[in-house]
Amino acid sequence: MRLDQATPEQLRQWETELAAQYQAILDQKLNLDLTRGKPSAEQLSLSDALDGILAGDYKAADGTDTRNYGGLDGIKEARELGAQVLGLDAANVMAGGNSSLTMMFQAAMTGYQFGFNGVESAWKNIDGAKFLCPVPGYDRHYTVCEQLGIEMVTVPMTATGPDMDQVEAMIKADQSIIGMWCVPKYSNPTGVVYSEDTVARIAALGKIANPAFRVFWDNAYAVHDLMSNPPQLANIMEACVAAGTEDSVLQFASTSKITHAGAGVAFLGGSANNLNAFRKVLGTTTIGPDKINQLRHMKLLPNMDALSAHMQKHADIINPRFEAVLSKLDAAFADSDLGAWEKPAGGYFISFDTQPNCAQAVVKLAADAGVKLTPAGATFPYGKDPEDRNIRLAPTVPSVADVNAAMDVFEVCVKLASVRTKLAS
């Protein structure tokens, strides 16, 4: 089916046929969900050994009694694992609670209210403080900016990462840009892995930006590969050292999609200056993280070899679901002009772009048919996709059979919405 070659008569005929197919789907009264990128129950069960793994021994490797107060930076072995994930020295990593999003918000609040270089550098003192947001991107990043009243400005994603020509031009022209969100490996939702050149150019931004500028490097999918020879992400801190911009980047990761999503360990990595500023604020809100949970994780995943083996089990569970989505998309749309999508090598999402002005209609049709999708526009700041095209598919939670059933509905909804939009134009 190609809309650009269809006559009005063909479009009306397709609309009639698709409407009948859609009504048959409505009669099935389905209840399927492809909304959020959560681990499935099968994946969560991979880490059930966490329960009771300490067997009454609460001592960390250095003798710390993890039952007690203290240890703001987290236990040493947790920081060492986080350092390996982030490509840093353990001295440049803090291990926290279950959510890297919490650490991202705390870091953003530190920058906004207190500044990373003293109170005079606080973002609240900068008129019209702005964050750059590569789009499509991660909705929870946008919520952090909205909560703090930071304006968001979009830049397009390319096959190698954010459009760096545009990023550099915007930063040179506007010193009120004080940050940028990045998901550098298997970017949410496109699956893009930033190229080595993109990483180097991001590291160099600190030389042209406001000194208060910070890149929030959310490496959420650092070890979430779906293939045996995955694409490699260049080390951002090594690039910063080469550029002399070590203070310009804050790195984040967590075990939230590695072990138990609600009971994991988050990591913050950065320069000594950035971590000291963060500690000063964090120390007023807590005396230390859940060190017992950190120790449990280190017993389960004591090194990168153990982590890699664990993540292979995740890949074995997730791969059939991703393959189901991609094979359905290929079968339905490969020879059409109704959509475009990525084929990610890892991560948790598949990004699908409809014809312009169709995404909201697709999501509504699917919802009415019993298939929940992430709201159209969620991958853009303020929930506003200017072209109304992007839909994020999250296939990890449903069974393969349910994914296939949901994608059959998705196909009909995309075709019906596209034909109706064309007829109305």
Secondary structure, 3 states (H helix, E strand, C coil): CCHHHCCHHHHHHHHHHHHHHHHHHHCCCCCEEECCCCCCHHHHHCCHHHCCCCCCCCECCCCCECCCCCCCCCCHHHHHHHHHHHCCCHHHEEECCCCHHHHHHHHHHHHHHHCCCCHHHCHHHCCCCEEEEEECCCHHHHHHHHHHCCEEEEEEEECCEECHHHHHHHHHHCCCEEEEEECCCCCCCCCCCCCHHHHHHHHHHHHCCCCCCEEEEECCCCCCECCCCCCCCCCHHHHHHHHCCHHHEEEEEECCCCCCCCCCCEEEECCHHHHHHHHHHHCCCCCCCCHHHHHHHHHHCCCHHHHHHHHHHHHHHHHHHHHHHHHHHHHHHCCCCCEEECCCCECCCEEEEECCCCHHHHHHHHHHCCEEECCCCCCCHHHCCCCCCEEEECCCCCCHHHHHHHHHHHHHHHHHHHHHHHHHC
